[in-house]
């Protein structure tokens, strides 16, 4: 019974920060160790996946558990340093809407537990690179800070 309670608590710990994203659907550019990059309205970094093509997500199943999509109810609003024309959405295979920037679907990394944390920049997983995004829409290719 204790193991089940611990597993439920762990799942809730992961789900709560990600569920809040849908209620604050905004994107802003902020300074980081990688220069100015994109963050959601709560200050969590947003990543792009190099396997995504033509504005469609190639990340589902186990991939989406490790790299949760930035799900929104409608087109996100733009904050400081973000070009409104680059904001958009794409429909996922399950019918949900995922925020995009410059046509790139946006994701979180499940290991980033607090605002501003960037733990998985320029890593290869699920057949592509995961990279933070500049306000221009370009991906940051360096690993070092």
ZAFIZA-228796 format. One line per field, with one value per residue: residue in three letters; chain; y, z, x of N, C-alpha, C, O in turn. Coordinates in nm, 4 decimals. Each point is the difference from the previous one (the first is absolute). Example, Ala and Ser with C-alpha at 12.3 -4.5 7.8 and 13.67 -1.06 7.14 Angstrom:
2
rest <- (Ala, Ser)
kette <- (A, A)
n.y <- (-0.5690, 0.1069)
n.z <- (0.7800, -0.1385)
n.x <- (1.3190, -0.1386)
ca.y <- (0.1190, 0.1190)
ca.z <- (0.0000, 0.0060)
ca.x <- (-0.0890, 0.0820)
c.y <- (0.1200, 0.1090)
c.z <- (0.0000, 0.0730)
c.x <- (0.0900, -0.0770)
o.y <- (-0.0019, 0.1108)
o.z <- (0.0665, 0.0169)
o.x <- (0.1036, 0.0509)
This chain:
145
rest <- (Unk, Unk, Unk, Unk, Unk, Unk, Unk, Unk, Unk, Unk, Unk, Unk, Unk, Unk, Unk, Unk, Unk, Unk, Unk, Unk, Unk, Unk, Unk, Unk, Unk, Unk, Unk, Unk, Unk, Unk, Unk, Unk, Unk, Unk, Unk, Unk, Unk, Unk, Unk, Unk, Unk, Unk, Unk, Unk, Unk, Unk, Unk, Unk, Unk, Unk, Unk, Unk, Unk, Unk, Unk, Unk, Unk, Unk, Unk, Unk, Unk, Unk, Unk, Unk, Unk, Unk, Unk, Unk, Unk, Unk, Unk, Unk, Unk, Unk, Unk, Unk, Unk, Unk, Unk, Unk, Unk, Unk, Unk, Unk, Unk, Unk, Unk, Unk, Unk, Unk, Unk, Unk, Unk, Unk, Unk, Unk, Unk, Unk, Unk, Unk, Unk, Unk, Unk, Unk, Unk, Unk, Unk, Unk, Unk, Unk, Unk, Unk, Unk, Unk, Unk, Unk, Unk, Unk, Unk, Unk, Unk, Unk, Unk, Unk, Unk, Unk, Unk, Unk, Unk, Unk, Unk, Unk, Unk, Unk, Unk, Unk, Unk, Unk, Unk, Unk, Unk, Unk, Unk, Unk, Unk)
kette <- (A, A, A, A, A, A, A, A, A, A, A, A, A, A, A, A, A, A, A, A, A, A, A, A, A, A, A, A, A, A, A, A, A, A, A, A, A, A, A, A, A, A, A, A, A, A, A, A, A, A, A, A, A, A, A, A, A, A, A, A, A, A, A, A, A, A, A, A, A, A, A, A, A, A, A, A, A, A, A, A, A, A, A, A, A, A, A, A, A, A, A, A, A, A, A, A, A, A, A, A, A, A, A, A, A, A, A, A, A, A, A, A, A, A, A, A, A, A, A, A, A, A, A, A, A, A, A, A, A, A, A, A, A, A, A, A, A, A, A, A, A, A, A, A, A)
n.y <- (-0.1189, -0.0960, -0.2209, -0.1290, -0.0472, -0.1679, -0.2092, -0.0722, -0.0803, -0.2102, -0.1661, -0.0467, -0.1371, -0.2119, -0.1356, -0.0363, -0.0857, -0.2235, -0.0990, 0.0129, -0.1770, -0.1879, -0.0332, -0.1125, -0.0013, -0.0540, 0.1647, -0.0980, 0.2100, -0.1920, 0.1525, -0.0469, -0.1971, -0.0190, 0.1165, 0.1539, -0.0333, -0.1834, 0.1642, -0.1721, -0.0338, -0.2178, 0.0383, -0.0871, -0.1054, 0.1418, -0.1959, -0.0189, -0.0576, -0.0696, -0.1163, 0.1605, -0.1067, 0.1575, 0.0487, -0.1556, -0.0264, 0.0348, 0.1686, -0.2163, -0.0132, -0.1882, -0.0230, -0.0814, -0.2144, -0.0885, -0.0537, 0.0387, -0.1113, 0.1419, -0.1122, -0.0061, 0.1874, 0.1208, 0.1009, -0.1084, 0.0342, 0.1934, -0.1305, 0.0459, 0.1813, 0.0375, -0.1410, 0.1979, 0.1398, 0.0565, 0.1678, -0.1781, -0.0728, -0.1547, -0.0609, -0.0116, -0.1339, 0.0891, 0.1062, -0.1142, 0.1560, 0.0046, 0.0475, 0.1869, -0.0939, 0.1845, -0.0051, 0.1318, -0.2129, 0.0724, 0.0225, -0.1704, 0.1006, -0.2094, -0.0108, 0.0728, -0.0018, 0.0800, 0.1419, 0.0077, -0.1328, -0.0191, -0.1381, 0.1125, 0.1357, 0.0434, -0.0300, -0.1727, 0.0808, -0.2170, -0.0584, 0.0701, 0.1741, -0.0069, 0.1182, 0.0886, 0.1073, 0.0100, 0.1873, -0.0469, -0.0978, 0.1679, -0.1616, -0.0307, 0.0962, 0.2032, -0.0902, 0.0816, -0.0096)
n.z <- (0.0000, 0.1491, -0.0300, 0.0784, 0.2193, 0.0600, -0.0288, 0.1626, 0.1861, -0.0070, 0.0178, 0.2105, 0.1083, -0.0639, 0.1025, 0.2139, 0.0432, -0.0009, 0.1902, 0.1458, -0.0682, 0.0615, 0.2107, -0.0326, -0.0937, 0.1141, -0.1498, 0.1244, -0.0650, 0.0150, 0.1582, -0.1518, 0.1026, -0.0411, 0.1895, -0.1634, 0.1902, -0.1220, 0.0393, 0.1447, -0.0318, -0.0414, -0.2225, -0.0718, 0.0643, -0.1656, -0.0059, -0.0947, -0.1346, 0.0490, 0.1789, 0.1570, -0.0601, -0.1107, 0.1392, -0.1051, 0.1372, 0.0652, 0.0997, 0.0005, 0.0746, -0.0646, -0.2206, -0.0762, -0.0053, -0.1754, -0.1736, 0.2208, -0.1000, -0.1487, 0.1806, -0.2004, 0.1092, 0.0557, -0.1847, -0.0183, 0.2208, -0.1101, 0.0480, 0.2100, -0.1341, 0.0597, -0.1410, 0.0282, -0.1158, 0.1705, 0.0733, 0.1312, -0.1769, 0.1619, -0.1989, 0.2180, 0.0105, 0.1755, -0.1622, 0.1125, 0.1550, -0.2022, 0.2067, -0.1081, -0.0738, -0.0779, 0.0935, 0.1483, -0.0709, 0.1196, 0.0665, 0.1069, 0.1665, -0.0676, -0.1393, -0.1879, 0.1644, -0.1066, 0.1055, -0.2214, 0.0999, 0.0218, 0.0045, -0.1176, 0.0944, -0.1679, 0.0813, 0.0341, -0.1077, 0.0549, 0.0347, 0.2118, -0.1409, 0.1933, -0.1081, 0.1106, 0.0992, -0.1997, 0.1015, -0.0172, 0.2010, 0.0196, -0.1313, 0.2109, -0.1163, 0.0873, 0.0144, -0.1259, 0.2074)
n.x <- (0.0822, 0.1374, 0.0271, -0.1632, 0.0084, 0.1367, -0.0760, -0.1353, 0.0956, 0.0772, -0.1470, -0.0573, 0.1408, -0.0287, -0.1457, 0.0578, 0.2034, -0.0047, -0.0601, 0.1677, 0.1180, -0.1019, 0.0742, 0.1885, -0.2033, 0.1863, 0.0180, 0.1600, 0.0388, 0.1165, 0.0434, 0.1609, -0.0143, -0.2198, 0.0066, -0.0014, -0.1157, -0.0436, -0.1507, -0.0132, -0.2197, 0.0411, 0.0223, -0.1957, 0.1885, 0.0573, -0.1114, 0.2038, -0.1706, 0.2078, -0.0680, 0.0076, -0.1875, 0.1157, 0.1722, 0.1206, -0.1749, 0.2118, -0.1099, 0.0684, -0.2086, 0.1085, -0.0279, -0.1939, 0.0645, 0.1092, -0.1311, -0.0200, -0.1654, 0.0897, -0.0725, -0.1005, -0.0542, 0.1820, -0.0743, 0.1976, -0.0117, -0.0266, 0.1757, 0.0598, 0.0045, -0.2125, 0.1031, -0.1022, 0.1313, 0.1323, -0.1273, 0.0380, -0.1195, 0.0173, -0.0796, -0.0541, 0.1783, 0.1120, 0.1142, 0.1567, -0.0516, 0.0973, 0.0737, -0.0663, 0.1904, -0.1018, -0.2059, 0.1032, -0.0256, -0.1770, 0.2152, -0.1048, 0.1120, -0.0413, 0.1742, -0.0985, 0.1522, 0.1816, -0.1371, -0.0449, -0.1485, 0.2248, -0.1762, -0.1527, 0.1492, -0.1425, -0.2060, 0.1405, -0.1806, -0.0118, 0.2156, 0.0019, 0.0238, 0.1155, -0.1602, 0.1766, -0.1722, 0.1000, 0.0709, 0.2182, 0.0199, 0.1496, 0.0872, -0.0691, 0.1666, -0.0098, 0.2061, 0.1662, 0.0809)
ca.y <- (0.1189, 0.1162, 0.0167, 0.0586, 0.1401, 0.0699, 0.0128, 0.1020, 0.1284, 0.0302, 0.0377, 0.1313, 0.0966, 0.0262, 0.0509, 0.1321, 0.1090, -0.0053, 0.0345, 0.1448, 0.0646, 0.0268, 0.1159, 0.1213, -0.0219, 0.1131, -0.0268, 0.1198, -0.0185, 0.0410, -0.0285, -0.1262, -0.0325, -0.0190, 0.1234, 0.0175, -0.1161, -0.0005, -0.0561, 0.0154, 0.1067, -0.0296, 0.0043, -0.1285, 0.0045, -0.0749, -0.0669, -0.0482, -0.1320, 0.0078, -0.0983, 0.0551, 0.0523, 0.0693, 0.0443, -0.1127, -0.0672, -0.1385, -0.0488, -0.0499, -0.1161, 0.0166, 0.1280, 0.1086, -0.0076, 0.0623, 0.1346, 0.0354, 0.1127, 0.1195, -0.0048, 0.1242, -0.0038, 0.0851, 0.0590, 0.0690, 0.1420, 0.0306, 0.0892, 0.0816, -0.0551, -0.1047, 0.0486, -0.0567, -0.0709, -0.1330, -0.0838, -0.0781, -0.1303, -0.1145, -0.1027, -0.1269, -0.1186, -0.0254, 0.1085, 0.1156, 0.1065, 0.0233, 0.1306, 0.0011, 0.1273, -0.0051, -0.1281, -0.1132, -0.0387, 0.0266, -0.1044, 0.0105, -0.1203, -0.0424, 0.0180, 0.1411, 0.0047, 0.1348, 0.1026, 0.0344, -0.1179, -0.0525, -0.1189, -0.0916, 0.0746, -0.0600, -0.1438, -0.0860, -0.0989, -0.0316, 0.0174, 0.1378, 0.0898, 0.0868, 0.1258, 0.1201, 0.0791, 0.1451, 0.0781, 0.0002, -0.1305, -0.0870, -0.0888, 0.0141, -0.1278, -0.0287, -0.0718, 0.0717, 0.1217)
ca.z <- (0.0000, 0.0050, -0.1315, -0.0869, 0.0410, -0.0449, -0.1453, -0.0283, 0.0365, -0.1006, -0.1224, 0.0233, 0.0013, -0.1394, -0.0748, 0.0417, -0.0741, -0.1415, -0.0180, 0.0136, -0.1255, -0.0827, 0.0508, -0.0226, -0.1350, -0.0532, -0.0291, 0.0092, -0.0117, 0.1213, 0.0025, 0.0620, -0.0221, -0.1447, -0.0618, 0.0047, -0.0511, 0.0297, 0.1237, 0.0124, 0.0898, 0.1376, 0.0077, -0.0367, -0.1332, -0.1061, -0.0912, -0.1297, -0.0359, -0.1402, -0.0835, -0.0414, -0.1369, -0.0519, 0.1074, 0.0644, 0.1030, -0.0198, 0.1360, 0.0681, 0.0851, 0.0971, -0.0300, 0.0570, 0.1463, 0.0346, -0.0601, -0.0126, -0.0886, 0.0601, -0.0438, 0.0190, -0.0447, -0.1189, -0.0313, 0.1166, -0.0141, -0.0003, 0.1017, -0.0363, -0.0890, -0.0864, -0.1175, -0.0016, -0.1270, 0.0075, 0.0916, -0.0639, 0.0580, -0.0890, 0.0553, 0.0236, -0.0436, 0.0938, -0.0123, 0.0825, -0.0651, 0.0520, -0.0381, -0.0919, -0.0206, -0.1316, -0.0581, 0.0756, 0.1221, 0.1212, 0.1026, 0.1249, 0.0378, 0.1271, 0.1068, 0.0401, 0.1077, 0.0502, -0.1028, -0.0374, -0.0052, -0.1353, 0.0249, -0.1132, -0.1226, -0.1073, 0.0204, -0.0990, 0.0520, -0.0893, -0.1400, -0.0389, 0.1023, 0.0762, 0.0125, 0.0372, -0.1177, 0.0054, -0.0451, -0.1467, -0.0429, -0.0174, 0.1110, 0.0584, -0.0247, 0.0926, 0.1250, 0.1127, 0.0409)
ca.x <- (-0.0822, 0.0875, 0.0617, -0.1017, -0.0144, 0.1194, -0.0080, -0.1019, 0.0588, 0.1010, -0.0708, -0.0589, 0.1096, 0.0356, -0.1148, -0.0450, 0.0618, -0.0325, -0.1403, -0.0133, 0.0381, -0.1176, -0.0717, 0.0787, 0.0520, 0.0749, 0.1404, 0.0823, 0.1455, 0.0714, 0.1436, 0.0399, 0.1411, 0.0145, -0.0451, -0.1452, -0.0735, -0.1433, -0.0540, -0.1443, -0.0401, 0.0415, 0.1457, 0.0605, 0.0600, -0.0666, 0.0924, -0.0480, 0.0514, 0.0431, -0.0720, -0.1291, 0.0054, -0.1183, -0.0878, -0.0687, 0.0773, 0.0431, 0.0236, -0.1194, 0.0282, 0.1084, 0.0651, -0.0795, 0.0095, 0.1277, -0.0016, -0.1412, -0.0293, -0.0610, -0.1390, -0.0742, -0.1394, -0.0025, 0.1301, 0.0557, 0.0293, 0.1422, 0.0527, 0.1156, 0.1012, -0.0537, -0.0734, -0.1348, -0.0212, 0.0631, -0.0771, -0.1043, -0.0324, -0.0129, -0.0880, 0.0683, -0.0743, -0.1103, -0.0966, 0.0348, 0.0754, 0.1338, 0.0542, 0.1145, 0.0683, 0.0647, -0.0378, 0.0567, -0.0708, 0.0781, -0.0054, 0.0731, 0.0739, -0.0581, 0.0988, 0.0071, -0.0988, -0.0259, 0.0162, 0.1372, 0.0870, 0.0226, 0.0815, 0.0160, 0.0259, 0.0801, 0.0191, -0.0657, -0.0936, -0.1126, 0.0371, 0.0278, 0.0550, -0.0898, 0.0732, -0.0730, -0.0361, 0.0225, -0.1161, -0.0017, -0.0481, 0.1170, 0.0299, 0.1342, 0.0660, 0.1097, -0.0280, 0.0586, -0.0707)
c.y <- (0.1252, 0.0277, 0.0662, 0.1488, 0.0818, 0.0226, 0.1070, 0.1390, 0.0432, 0.0446, 0.1380, 0.1087, 0.0369, 0.0678, 0.1429, 0.1121, 0.0012, 0.0372, 0.1505, 0.0722, 0.0377, 0.1243, 0.1300, -0.0098, 0.1268, -0.0423, 0.1323, -0.0372, 0.0550, -0.0388, -0.1321, -0.0175, -0.0202, 0.1266, 0.0107, -0.1187, 0.0076, -0.0736, 0.0117, 0.1103, -0.0209, 0.0017, -0.1320, 0.0075, -0.0879, -0.0514, -0.0298, -0.1303, 0.0012, -0.1028, 0.0497, 0.0609, 0.0669, 0.0363, -0.1089, -0.0684, -0.1446, -0.0677, -0.0387, -0.1186, 0.0293, 0.1317, 0.1148, -0.0052, 0.0677, 0.1457, 0.0427, 0.1190, 0.1160, 0.0086, 0.1285, -0.0193, 0.0827, 0.0577, 0.0753, 0.1486, 0.0200, 0.0978, 0.0774, -0.0757, -0.1064, 0.0630, -0.0692, -0.0812, -0.1409, -0.0955, -0.0746, -0.1272, -0.1053, -0.1028, -0.1300, -0.1162, -0.0303, 0.1108, 0.1234, 0.1022, 0.0207, 0.1355, -0.0188, 0.1392, -0.0133, -0.1361, -0.1219, -0.0316, 0.0150, -0.1034, 0.0474, -0.1229, -0.0355, 0.0180, 0.1434, 0.0235, 0.1395, 0.1022, 0.0324, -0.1178, -0.0529, -0.1182, -0.0849, 0.0722, -0.0778, -0.1464, -0.0761, -0.1020, -0.0157, 0.0394, 0.1418, 0.0786, 0.0797, 0.1267, 0.1129, 0.0906, 0.1489, 0.0737, 0.0104, -0.1272, -0.0985, -0.0854, 0.0221, -0.1351, -0.0334, -0.0755, 0.0791, 0.1283, 0.1165)
c.z <- (0.0000, -0.1349, -0.0963, 0.0335, -0.0455, -0.1505, -0.0385, 0.0312, -0.1022, -0.1304, 0.0133, -0.0023, -0.1412, -0.0725, 0.0360, -0.0750, -0.1470, -0.0256, 0.0077, -0.1295, -0.0832, 0.0462, -0.0227, -0.1363, -0.0550, -0.0180, 0.0039, -0.0190, 0.1263, -0.0133, 0.0718, -0.0205, -0.1489, -0.0776, 0.0120, -0.0687, 0.0459, 0.1295, -0.0035, 0.1013, 0.1450, 0.0161, -0.0296, -0.1442, -0.0971, -0.0988, -0.1329, -0.0313, -0.1485, -0.0901, -0.0460, -0.1390, -0.0353, 0.1090, 0.0709, 0.0985, -0.0386, 0.1350, 0.0644, 0.0868, 0.1033, -0.0214, 0.0676, 0.1525, 0.0471, -0.0452, -0.0200, -0.0940, 0.0794, -0.0561, 0.0374, -0.0465, -0.1258, -0.0204, 0.1217, -0.0277, 0.0086, 0.1084, -0.0558, -0.0918, -0.0969, -0.1151, -0.0077, -0.1263, 0.0020, 0.0910, -0.0749, 0.0766, -0.1096, 0.0695, 0.0114, -0.0434, 0.0913, -0.0010, 0.0830, -0.0818, 0.0702, -0.0504, -0.0941, -0.0018, -0.1282, -0.0650, 0.0731, 0.1219, 0.1212, 0.1081, 0.1269, 0.0104, 0.1403, 0.1172, 0.0449, 0.1012, 0.0505, -0.1109, -0.0234, -0.0130, -0.1428, 0.0126, -0.1231, -0.1329, -0.0942, 0.0255, -0.1093, 0.0741, -0.1010, -0.1447, -0.0470, 0.1146, 0.0647, 0.0303, 0.0442, -0.1226, 0.0244, -0.0447, -0.1523, -0.0565, -0.0229, 0.1252, 0.0468, -0.0124, 0.0987, 0.1227, 0.1189, 0.0267, -0.0120)
c.x <- (0.0866, 0.0647, -0.0984, -0.0177, 0.1191, -0.0037, -0.1019, 0.0532, 0.1039, -0.0657, -0.0620, 0.1068, 0.0407, -0.1148, -0.0370, 0.0712, -0.0396, -0.1452, -0.0197, 0.0324, -0.1202, -0.0744, 0.0766, 0.0685, 0.0633, 0.1451, 0.0743, 0.1463, 0.0646, 0.1462, 0.0247, 0.1502, 0.0296, -0.0363, -0.1511, -0.0683, -0.1456, -0.0342, -0.1514, -0.0302, 0.0372, 0.1507, 0.0684, 0.0493, -0.0783, 0.1037, -0.0686, 0.0730, 0.0341, -0.0688, -0.1368, 0.0148, -0.1321, -0.1000, -0.0756, 0.0930, 0.0314, 0.0222, -0.1322, 0.0406, 0.1076, 0.0734, -0.0753, -0.0058, 0.1286, 0.0050, -0.1453, -0.0215, -0.0594, -0.1414, -0.0726, -0.1442, -0.0192, 0.1405, 0.0540, 0.0214, 0.1509, 0.0368, 0.1179, 0.0955, -0.0459, -0.0788, -0.1354, -0.0264, 0.0590, -0.0763, -0.1090, -0.0278, 0.0034, -0.0878, 0.0788, -0.0891, -0.1186, -0.1057, 0.0322, 0.0797, 0.1332, 0.0480, 0.1185, 0.0606, 0.0799, -0.0238, 0.0523, -0.0863, 0.0919, -0.0282, 0.0687, 0.0900, -0.0465, 0.0965, 0.0174, -0.1113, -0.0327, 0.0218, 0.1483, 0.0946, 0.0075, 0.0946, 0.0288, 0.0172, 0.0902, 0.0345, -0.0745, -0.0845, -0.1122, 0.0285, 0.0252, 0.0596, -0.1118, 0.0778, -0.0919, -0.0094, 0.0243, -0.1271, -0.0099, -0.0624, 0.1131, 0.0205, 0.1440, 0.0686, 0.1106, -0.0485, 0.0475, -0.0759, 0.0872)
o.y <- (0.0961, 0.1156, 0.0885, 0.0823, 0.1126, 0.1084, 0.0773, 0.0940, 0.1171, 0.0975, 0.0779, 0.1089, 0.1163, 0.0922, 0.0756, 0.0881, 0.1072, 0.0626, 0.0542, 0.1135, 0.1056, 0.0663, 0.1071, -0.0033, 0.0754, -0.0939, 0.0992, -0.1142, 0.1116, -0.0866, -0.0310, 0.0868, 0.0009, -0.0052, -0.0687, -0.0312, 0.0896, -0.1046, 0.0857, 0.0602, 0.0943, -0.0173, -0.0129, 0.0525, -0.1013, 0.0712, -0.0030, -0.0248, 0.0335, 0.0139, -0.0560, 0.0745, -0.0474, -0.0081, 0.0299, -0.0147, -0.0736, -0.1068, 0.0852, -0.0409, 0.0997, 0.0637, 0.0850, 0.0999, 0.0691, 0.0834, -0.0010, 0.1005, -0.0208, 0.0562, 0.0539, -0.0963, -0.0235, -0.0251, 0.0817, 0.0423, -0.0831, 0.1005, 0.0089, -0.1148, -0.0612, 0.0914, -0.1218, -0.0990, -0.0839, -0.1193, 0.0542, -0.0170, 0.0308, -0.0120, -0.0468, 0.0175, -0.0542, -0.0058, 0.1046, -0.0324, 0.0060, 0.0318, -0.0945, 0.0989, -0.0923, -0.0523, -0.1126, 0.0878, -0.0279, -0.0515, 0.0972, -0.0965, 0.0852, 0.0124, 0.0240, 0.0103, 0.0187, -0.0264, 0.0091, 0.0159, -0.0124, 0.0181, -0.0887, -0.0359, -0.0518, -0.0440, 0.0506, -0.0786, 0.0961, 0.0428, 0.0240, -0.0500, 0.0351, -0.0042, 0.0037, -0.0140, 0.0541, -0.0595, 0.0264, -0.0048, -0.1192, 0.0416, 0.0232, -0.1002, -0.1125, 0.0122, -0.0067, 0.0547, 0.1118)
o.z <- (-0.0708, -0.0401, -0.0762, -0.0909, -0.0469, -0.0471, -0.0929, -0.0757, -0.0377, -0.0608, -0.0952, -0.0523, -0.0266, -0.0783, -0.0873, -0.0521, -0.0589, -0.1017, -0.0666, -0.0198, -0.0633, -0.0806, 0.0066, -0.0095, -0.0750, 0.0633, -0.0569, 0.0232, 0.0431, -0.0793, 0.0997, -0.0569, -0.0403, -0.1218, 0.0823, -0.1159, 0.0758, 0.0326, -0.0695, 0.0556, 0.0789, 0.1107, 0.0218, -0.0876, 0.0389, -0.0366, -0.0086, 0.0508, -0.0829, -0.1222, -0.0927, -0.0268, 0.0380, -0.0210, 0.0796, -0.0255, -0.0460, 0.0070, 0.0257, -0.0013, 0.0718, 0.0963, 0.0636, 0.0638, 0.1019, 0.0641, -0.1127, 0.0103, 0.1018, -0.1073, 0.1091, -0.0700, -0.0768, 0.0795, 0.0581, -0.1147, 0.0552, 0.0208, -0.1214, 0.0262, -0.0678, 0.0207, -0.0165, 0.0042, -0.0810, 0.0016, -0.0918, 0.1135, -0.1190, 0.1225, -0.0985, -0.0221, -0.0455, 0.0763, -0.0199, -0.1049, 0.1227, -0.1179, 0.0130, 0.0338, -0.0147, -0.0698, -0.0412, 0.0832, -0.0077, 0.0121, 0.0009, -0.0745, 0.0888, 0.1141, 0.1080, -0.0373, 0.0708, -0.0947, 0.0938, -0.0534, -0.0677, 0.0030, 0.0065, -0.0985, 0.0415, -0.0284, -0.0593, 0.0799, -0.0662, -0.0735, -0.1204, 0.1118, -0.0647, 0.0625, -0.0338, -0.0952, 0.1040, -0.0663, -0.0530, -0.1180, -0.0185, 0.1112, -0.0810, 0.0501, -0.0022, 0.0419, 0.1075, -0.0871, 0.0299)
o.x <- (-0.0303, 0.0133, 0.0390, -0.0111, -0.0164, 0.0346, 0.0236, -0.0240, 0.0051, 0.0441, 0.0024, -0.0237, 0.0303, 0.0229, -0.0427, -0.0683, -0.0138, -0.0299, -0.0882, -0.0433, 0.0001, -0.0653, -0.0602, 0.1227, -0.0620, 0.0483, -0.0454, 0.0397, -0.0289, 0.0371, -0.0653, 0.0662, 0.1163, -0.0177, -0.0604, 0.0272, -0.0374, 0.0561, -0.0547, 0.0919, -0.0042, 0.0510, 0.1205, -0.0688, -0.0580, 0.0935, -0.1228, 0.1094, -0.0847, 0.0046, -0.0585, 0.0943, -0.1070, -0.1210, -0.0889, 0.1196, -0.0872, 0.0608, -0.0851, 0.1161, -0.0073, 0.0427, 0.0623, -0.0330, 0.0000, 0.0640, -0.0494, 0.0704, -0.0660, -0.0222, 0.0185, -0.0314, -0.0932, 0.0906, -0.0713, 0.0139, 0.0722, -0.0680, 0.0184, 0.0359, 0.0825, -0.0798, -0.0062, -0.0730, -0.0396, 0.0302, -0.0615, 0.0447, -0.0067, 0.0029, 0.0573, -0.1198, -0.1007, -0.0964, -0.0617, 0.0558, 0.0071, -0.0156, 0.0778, -0.0650, 0.0801, 0.0868, -0.0280, -0.0230, 0.1196, -0.1112, 0.0754, -0.0169, 0.0009, -0.0446, 0.0540, -0.1169, -0.0989, 0.0740, 0.0792, 0.1098, -0.1020, 0.1218, 0.0851, -0.0646, 0.1037, 0.1114, -0.0953, 0.0508, -0.0392, -0.0890, 0.0093, 0.0127, -0.0987, 0.1059, -0.1183, 0.0768, -0.0376, -0.0850, -0.1079, -0.0346, -0.0246, -0.0326, 0.0897, -0.0511, 0.0499, -0.1151, -0.0594, -0.0676, -0.0419)
